[in-house]
Amino acid sequence: MAMFGKKGAELVREAKQTLATEDQFRPFNQDLFEQVVKETDEHYAHLQERMSQIKANESSEAVDPNFVGGCAQHRSVLRNKRCLLAYVNARMSKIKQLRWDLGAVLPDDITANLSSTERTFFQGYSEALSSYMADINLDLTVDATPPKDPYVQIRVIGNLGEVLLDDQETSLLPHSIHFMTRTEAEPLVMQGLLEIYQG
Amino acid sequence: MDDAGTSERQDGSGTYGVGGLVDSLDELGTDEVASDVVLLRRVWQNEKCAPEILPYEASLVERVREQIQLMEENIEAFATEIKDDLMLSLYRMDVNRTLFLLRSYLRARLSKIERHPIHIIDNQELWDRLSEYEQEYTNKYCEVLAKHFEQTVLIRLPEQYGSMLKQTSLASEENDMITQPHLNTFVFCRSRGAIGSFQLDDKGDESVDLMTNDLYILRYKPIRKLLETDQIELI
């Protein structure tokens, strides 16, 4: 057996890096994850072995060394459980942030780095948040920073064609620069169709 | 608020100059708007600084939202007639700032719910502090959270270790895996009135003289009651 808890520590380090890398999303480290799960199973198998020996030696008066060994195995299982959950939890908080930053639909390059259960979680979280915002009839994902100016200058990236802005039809041609209210611009910036243009 | 003025404005029959807009926005009850916004600002600040979730300010949120809607309608109605872009822009900015406060307040609450969802569900007092929709959200959130942990990690562990609430079913009798907010953390606060001597612990060894408008750094737990009764505000 490998050193107790070493793989778990690696997994936690991986979690920390996941949180630290800001502009990209690291793929789910299935390999390391599986190793920790496997190690946990081994610890548990050893623990059960110790337990049965403790039962067998019950009659003897002396302190059973199996007891100490069993404790170590038991603590190792608990520790690995913590590490596994911490890793999943760290990624989860990052996934939640994606919902706030990018909206309900994720770009393919990010989706590719999520595990299948994480994709399900994103869907569930996104639905819960969307339905809450629909209930209160207020989009909470805009306005993340205190507004300084109600208008912003933007540059069109994607092809939007004719859109209704401020109840007026405006044609947003690619690369054209416009002045519009922040509340109207923000959702489009989030979708990557516009960018904030600084002189 | 002047009722006659309101109905006239809603007809949209009268022609208003710049002065008309200013007057009519004043008629919205600027005093009332201001005080509710000031109140919302304080509520928002408290919510942001307190380690635990505070009671939902349902009627305040309701009032502020009505006022925002009214102001937006009025700005829209006068946008076509008004010549003074600067004034219009100032009113828009005002609405946007209030909207930001409101959104930020609700966001701060969601983030607290997400930090300790199970603790909140288990604790009736905290649960009652949520709005109806927040309660719905908490339930849904807990569901996806539990499902995710279950399917990713817990199902892979030996049976006795596979609980989300307990470290192990072998030894733990209570749910020992639920995180709780640290109520003993220090917070910055300002006294809103001369409260006088206030005890910080049960024994009475430690007490502090709370003077009007003075700033203090105190532990959250003992001053909770003062926050509930609005005698202090967190900053």
Interface residues (C-beta under 8 A of the other chain):
Chain A: V37 T40 D41 Y44 H74 V77 L78 K81 L84 L85 V88 M92 K96 S115 T117 E118 T120 F121 G124 Y125 E127 A128 L129 S131 Y132 D135 I136 L138 L140 V142 D143 P146 P147 D149 P150 Y151 T181 R182 T183
Chain B: R65 S89 R92 M93 N96 R97 L99 F100 L102 R103 S104 L106 R107 L110 E114 Y133 E134 E136 Y137 K140 Y141 E143 V144 L145 K147 H148 F149 Q151 T152 V153 R156 L157 P158 Y161 Q167 T168 L170
